[in-house]
């Protein structure tokens, strides 16, 4: 009888222990549902401290350690899973957890082998294991994993006897989203709501499907977000999403959502102080933003959020306090990890540095570093343009041209303006051959426009100021050929280029080639397009006047004469300044 009582007592104790463990696991998972990672971690740490071989608690502790974006503490989580698996070698959930880590490490095939082993160990009948595999592969915020594989395993979970888990349906919806199947994703989320009508996560994520389709779907996604809030006013992720959604379009509303989010999260949002400082900046309360940032730094202990120094730099810049902006940016760049410095940070810091003479070299070094880290063309170009504009404003044209040339070399499809900026600054700086090379690329892209040939000719004139070499003649001839051909259809566009090309040949033909009739012919062609130009009319009259001779003297060669005097050379006719394209 005593043995029976002892057995019953032992069984009762075990059942109570299992119930308490399950209850604690569910408590931790509920914190994760609300994305309260700190609180969830505390629950699982307590369970693991009580029993280091509690595989369920270890698995979920690892998930909290990975953080919301599943990129933190990967090595530590791997070691936690590996060590616990040594004492639980056939544990399917931990095996799936190791597979998740291998997936994050980029070991795709190793991960797949782990997942298949976990399924085999659990005979494909453990919902928690299938969910773990689905979570690892179906996370739509991660580039790792096979969404279709996740769909297959999660669908298998929904067919198991006694299935009634809204989390599985939500994970299936996530996997469908990752596979770009919005319709199936929505149906999966709706199935989660069938199992649990207050499962706000599912309603919220239906809204996210429509949010990704843009502002035109705002009425729909806002309806789903508000319905999620009505279902569960404590579901913080929806408020965080709305804070970010309205940050650039309605900062007042964004601030309201942020405060609701931070209130719900409490100590579970480690960046709450930083967020409150940034929202004041977004509201234009720059002085208050600095005060809040200083309070955050003071309360942050030995390792305050480094971004606060950058925020102060931006705020001081808005207040036109360049000295304090420079000090704040210097602190930010000193402490922040290079890979976490954005191109906008560098651009702002460089602009600030350049307000103080003598910092050009330091600014250029920063720009080069930023170009290395920035993977986008638009980001690289923005950084280069900062230096180019600076040098151009200071009339350091060759330096400006070199930076504009870097922009040309970086852009896959440079524009006319890009070519102009580099070439015109080379010309202004006296490097005419570099300018000509630049205009050559313009001609290659736009061979039927007069502009490239015209700008080339202007640089060639700078290299041949006496016209003795006739360097600009071929380019101006091309301007004439194209301009005359296009006159009937586009005279306004080619007129300035064409008339100045004629003027060049009037001077070149008379002064260099000594061909008065040829110069007169160019005058005639000019006057067909601009018949009232007094200067050219006078020149043509001079060229067409009959020559008068006088007895030759001992001069080495006869010169044309008018009234016994040697006529002056045709006055230099300067080309009109080029118009920017």
Buried (B, 14 or more C-beta within 10 A) or exposed (E): EEEEEEEEEEEEEEEEEEEEBEEBBEBBBEBBBBBBBBBBBBBBBEBBEEEEEBBBBBBBBBBBBBBEEBEEBBEEBBEBBEEBBEEBEEBBBBBBBBBBBBBBBEBEEBBBBBBEBBBEBBEBEBBBBBBBBBBBBBBBEBEBBBBBBBBBBBBBBBEBEEEEBBBBBBBBBBBBBBBEBBEBBBBBBBBBBEBBEEBBBBBBBBBBBBBEEEEEBEEBBBBBBBBBBEBBEEBBBBBBBBBEBBBEEEBEBBBBBBBBBBEBBEEBBEBBBBBBBBBBBBBEBBEBBBBBBBBBBEEBEEEBBBBBBBBBBBBBBBBEBBEBBBBBBBBBBEBBEEEEBBBBBBBBBBBBBBEEEEBBEBBBEBBBBBBEBBEEEEBBBBBBBBBBBBBBEEEBBBBBBBBBBBBBEBBEEBEBEBBBBBBBBBBBBEBBEBBBBBBBBBBEBBEEBBBBBBBBBBBBBBEBEEBEEBBBBEBBBBBBBBBBEBBEEEEEBBBBBBBBBBBBBBBBBBBBBEBBEBBBBBBBBBBEBEEEBEEBBEBBEBBEEEEEEEEEEEEEEEEEEEEEEEEEEBEEBEBEEBEEB
